Amino acid sequence: MSAEPGPTGESPPGEPLPGSGVRIVVEYCEPCGFESTYLELASAVKEEYPGIQIESRLGSTGAFEIEINGQLVFSKLENGGFPYEKDLIEAIRRASSGEPLQKITNSRPPCVIL
């Protein structure tokens, strides 16, 4: 019997869902309009890791900070942009595997309307 997720992406009965035991907190600036970015990112993360615990909290002006299991892994205040989904998914994979986390330094620029 295989421990691979079935066609629905769910784990077999008794198996933890992918991402179980990993907790993400995203702090973002609501007046800056970053809620939609958080919701998109949260949706992508939940799709890949249905067992993950992800929550948001309102932050300071310009903030979009991501913690995994209490460790800051991304800061828009430091990087000036938003994380790429693939980089966050990789950080979650590392956390799920018990590997050490590294800061995400790659970022995409925020959308600017001219």
Buried (B, 14 or more C-beta within 10 A) or exposed (E): EEEEBEEEEEBEEEEEBBBBEBBBBBBBBEEBEBBEBBEEBBEBBEEBBBBBEBEBEEBEEBBBBBBBBEEBBBBBBEBEBBBBBEBBBEBBBBBBEEEEBEEBEEBEEBEEEE
